Amino acid sequence: MADSQVEEVKSKVDIVSIIGEHVQLTKAGSNFRGLCPFHSEKSPSFMVSEELQIYKCFGCGEGGDVFTFLEKYEGMEFPEALKYLADIAGVKLVSGSYDNSSEKETLFEINNLAAKFYNFLLVSHPIGKAALNYLLDERKINLDTIKIFNIGFAPANKNVLSDFLTKKKKISLKEIEKAGLVSLKGKGVYDRFNGRVIFPISDQRGNVIALAGRQLPPGNPRSGKYINSPETPIYHKSSSLYGINITKEFIKKEGFAVVVEGEIDLIASFQIDIKNAVAIKGSAFTDGQARLLSRYTKEVVMALDSDFAGVAASIRGIKILEDAGFNVRVAKLGKYKDPDEVAKANPEFYKEKISNAVPIWDFIIDSTIAKFDKEEAAGKKNISSELTPILAGINNKIVQEHYINKLAKLLEASVEAVASEVEKVEVPHREETKESEKKVITKASREETLITLILKVKPSLLKDKKIVDLIKTPVLIRLIEEFDGDPKKLPKELFDKFGELTLSPELEDASDLKKEINNIYRLLALDATLDKYKKTKDKKASLIYQKQHKDFDSGEFERIIS
Ligand SMILES: [Zn+2]
């Protein structure tokens, strides 16, 4: 019963429209293609098949059906993905089939309860009064904002939350620990957060995945100013962005995201109507954060603390963004030390700096030059040794040249001198080169290409003995044997292979598929003869090989398809 419902849901939704909501897809032959949402790439190798209802990335290997996509992309678990798709398909799920909640959903629920509880203590309970006054009067965060961001207060008491969750909500300590909210030491139970203002961190769908706690002044210097939930099954710091659940719609509407460091920076910006922001909770962007943000925009304006350009980690973060195809600019906050300060002191200035954000490399060059005396030889040397590694890391050669010229002009040096300094820098190996590495064409991949082309052009050829004899790869032999025209009837592993072959993006571009089939057939046939010759050392085989080769060159070799 349950399985047939899964099939029913699957048959009523279209993978192209579901994935199309998140990834921009364009038609490519009989398939669709787009930029892979699972790895960073600049040219599309992510393919979706309407016919087979599957997707496959030829860059990172990620692939599957519409359920797999939602599980991987949205972090849903199967029951959640099923519910989500059943809603779209208008299928009523039989209760009891798949509705037992998963571990993740339980952890979302616990974090959600904790956030609400702390919010209640801040807003409606006498114990939160001082904290509330601090937020309202000193941080200038108003009640509406406190509500929108679900801000809370954890009193300085080691068991307030754990008592509430265990006694009132009947949740076990083990689960609360798993959710990252208590630590169990020996026989003691300690709420992770106490005496702190609480900022719940949510995923893009609004599930509370973690909490961040900030000390109230004067604070206790022995514990950190900020603490966060630890990594849990639902919280991975490096792939979450604070505020995204609330600000993603504004980011889409504005066409860019303002990137700030901390929660307070984001909230202060939000309050003065800069709502298209996210906080990275640190000074460096990570790969996972770039991927998450790229769902909504590829335009970024950094509004970070004024000294961020001097931090090596920030530069790495910017390179991650650039490699992922983002256009990065910087809002120069002038004398203000961070977005929180400028939002309060001079909101108009802040907004103007966002509208007139400068390209990231100009910003880095200008701020480095301002640190040293560029009239002196020593100053020039310092500037050059800070900037050349950065310029060397710019991928795009045209952009790089532009900045080499700029730096040369600023230092009153020759372009050649600056360029040669940049060239001396060893650029660390980049992962991306893997993708562009030329594919080695092995005999197996030649066989695969042949089968793929035949599947696209003339499947009946698969039964041709000339073809069958040339194929040596076991999985392809089985595919030839079992394929009867309907891929959906194939056993799972052959169906997967079929999908992988027919979705291959390169072959969509082959202008003359029939010619291509003939070419590959010839190459394989030549190979086969050569193999035979090597094995037997038979003179005759050698002669056949030579003749085939000659025929091949003169175009006389037997045509398999015309
Ligand atoms: Zn990929």
Boltz pocket constraint, residues with backbone or C-beta under 6 A from the ligand:
constraints:
  - pocket:
      binder: B
      contacts: [[A, 36], [A, 37], [A, 38], [A, 39], [A, 46], [A, 57], [A, 58], [A, 59], [A, 60], [A, 61], [A, 62]]
      max_distance: 6.0
